[in-house]
Amino acid sequence: MSLTFFLCWVCLLMSLLQCPVESQGRPKFFNVMEYGAIADGTTDSSEAFLKAWKEACEWKGRATFVVPLGKIFMVNSIMFEGSCKGQMVFLIRGILKAPTDPSKFLTENWINFRYVDNLTVSGDGTLDGQGKVAWPYNDCRKNPHCPALPVTMRFDFVRNARVHHLRSIDSKGAHFIIFGCQDMNISNINISAPGDSPNTDGIKIGSSQRIGIAHSNIATGDDCIAMLPGTREVNISDVVCGPGHGISIGSLGKSGDEDVLSGIVVKNCTIRGTSDGVRIKTWAYPMLKDTEASNFVYEDIFMDNVSNPIIIDQQYCPVPPCKFVPSRVQISNVTYKNIWGSSGSKVAVTLRCSWKRPCNNVVLEDIDLSYGSGYDGNATALCSHVNGHALGKQNPPSCLQSNWPPPFSSKFLG
């Protein structure tokens, strides 16, 4: 080996040893307490959280933002924004508390992630929205001009994300909102708010694609899960919902200019003590153009004393006055398969569609819903302006014609 070659290797080795750790892409932890966060549950630690996030987001390796175990922090409205230089892990092991007074919030969201790719949010920690004081201001059933209260955690334009092993309690508004996101998986989430807490939706999804929700418990005062316009390819499985308003598509057809919603699969779920079970709701409201909601599969779902287990409502209007013009949302290709349990109302299956754009290719297969305990057990079904087929067992007796083969199969999504 020549002396020149040897010296070159020595120089290369020395340069590598002198490289900063950051350039080598090593994992690094960013503990909020090292940035001045105070774990007394009352002092606003928002500034310390933002400092920790800024440095974590600049790290070129795997950055783990840490809310430590056994600590309680209060933070105000806070936005964690990308893009970041490496993979981000947001580890909540302690408890985060929101301000109690909604007027103290700086924005309409409490914790907001924006433009972050390759994000993981987890840690077995708790998000405490402290919503009890705020709920009287948010009851739109009593006040049609009710203000929108802060969302506990919102994701905007986030891609390739995992959210798992978290607990969200007593949100002021919705617990989680997903908007403009792609390729997100949500699992092992516990969401809890009283059944009479207004507008405390569990998870709301809008204008997003390829979203998975699994192995979670959701108890709220509104929809457990709501899928809004522009949402495509959502898979929901092994979710226990209740109390609340069930698992909903919509509401749709109010803004006047909405993107198509399609490709929703809900399987192996339990819905207990809710006002609705699996619901599709569209406003009977003037729209600027027609739109579509299609390709939905509801399969292997147990209903436990649910007031409206299966419902399509194209005259949705929760707050009068209502105009009740025919809905221009076309609902099509909907399969309900192996849905059983008890209905809290006499009408267990309601398919109330638009006379202007009737529902098409609706399939009821192996339905067994009895009128709740203590009643005569004979539930009924109601259909209006719907084209479809009934297969297998039908309790209550179906209001759709019974024949085979159906025009639409649950295998359409593979």
Secondary structure, 3 states (H helix, E strand, C coil): CCHHHHHHHHHHHHHHHHCCHHHHCCCEEEEHHHHCCCCCCCCECHHHHHHHHHHHHHCCCCEEEEECCCCEEECCCEEEECCCCCCEEEEECCEEECCCCHHHCCCCEEEEEECCEEEEEECCCEEECCCCCCHHHHCCCCCCCCCCCCEEEEEECCEEEEEEEEEEECCCCCCEEEECCEEEEEEEEEEECCCCCCCCCCEEEECCEEEEEEEEEEECCCCCEEECCCCEEEEEEEEEECCCCCEEEEEECCCCCCCCEEEEEEEEEEEECCCEEEEEEEECCCCCCCEEEEEEEEEEEEEEEECEEEEEEEEECCCCCCCCCCCCEEEEEEEEEEEEEEECCCEEEEEECCCCCCEEEEEEEEEEEEECCCCCCCCEEEEECEEEEEEEEEECCCCCEECCCCCCCHHHHC
